[in-house]
């Protein structure tokens, strides 16, 4: 009986751990001089890492993600900043960002680019 209880407990812990694992998707966004190649992005709710590619921009670029209408630095989604500035012809990733339904904007203040729309459905 004790063996059965131990096996049942271990099975419950294993199920709980696997249920807690979240799927993390990567979104590639490319920047050229003064703009992002992708003008609009539509995603479902979930956890994402953004990979930012600097395509021939002669300086470092970055990435800012914020709720639509709240683009001042106080409202930036800090986890969505690239972990290091993106050098010419290279890429850099953000940390994991969990997005809920709504509208967001993304842009680069270093390049600088216009604000583009990201919709989470």
Secondary structure, DSSP 8 states (H G I E B T S, - for coil): -HHHHHHHHHHHHHHHHHHH---EEEEEEEEETTEES--EEEE-SEEEEEEEEE-S-SS-B--EEEETT--SGGGB-GGGSBSS-B-TT-EEEB--EEE-SEEEEEE-TTTT---EEEEE-
